Amino acid sequence: MKRTGEFVQSILAAAINFLALFYGARALTVNPSVLKQQLRAAGSAPDSQDINNAIHLFHTGGSVLIILSIVSIIPAGIALILLKRSHPKLGGWLLILSGAASLIEIVPGILYIIAGIMALVRKPAPQ
């Protein structure tokens, strides 16, 4: 049975997860001096504690994005392989697991969950 809907939604969600992975890695490379210059250009006068707090926030957010993206991309890739090899139930559960892992990144989480439900609910074509 063709499962084009599940494939398209899963690949779109994985692409968004890769973008989140990229931006998470980008957030880990924040330069304190550049951040200070940009905050001064914006019209605020930050002290060193404010800059340290902002850098800590960037590092924490970046780490969370990287971890959740990796944790959701790996099971989704396995699920796509299982869907292709006619194991839709297991693939559907893995897609739902990927959706739960990436639910903090709202769009990919919803796409994975919808694709997982579609894989579980669809009946195979009579042969």
Long-range contacts (C-beta under 8 A, 24 or more apart in sequence): 1-86, 1-88, 1-122, 1-124, 1-125, 3-83, 3-88, 3-118, 3-119, 3-122, 5-115, 5-118, 6-83, 6-91, 6-92, 6-95, 6-115, 6-118, 6-119, 7-80, 7-83, 9-111, 9-112, 9-114, 9-115, 9-118, 10-76, 10-79, 10-80, 10-95, 10-111, 10-112, 10-115, 11-80, 12-111, 13-76, 13-98, 13-99, 13-102, 13-107, 13-108, 13-109, 13-111, 13-112, 13-115, 14-73, 14-76, 14-77, 14-108, 16-105, 16-107, 16-108, 16-111, 17-69, 17-72, 17-73, 17-76, 17-102, 17-105, 17-108, 18-69, 18-73, 20-65, 20-68, 20-69, 20-105, 20-108, 21-65, 21-66, 21-69, 21-70, 21-73, 23-62, 23-65, 24-61, 24-62, 24-63, 24-64, 24-65, 24-66, 24-69, 25-62, 25-66, 26-62, 27-58, 27-59, 27-61, 27-62, 27-65, 28-58, 28-59, 28-62, 28-63, 28-66, 30-54, 30-55, 30-58, 30-59, 64-104, 65-105, 68-101, 68-102, 68-104, 68-105, 69-102, 69-105, 71-101, 71-102, 72-98, 72-99, 72-101, 72-102, 72-105, 72-108, 72-109, 72-112, 73-98, 75-101, 76-112, 79-116, 79-119, 83-119, 88-119, 88-120, 88-122, 88-124, 89-119, 89-120, 91-116, 91-119, 92-116, 92-117, 92-118, 92-119, 92-120, 93-120, 95-119, 96-120
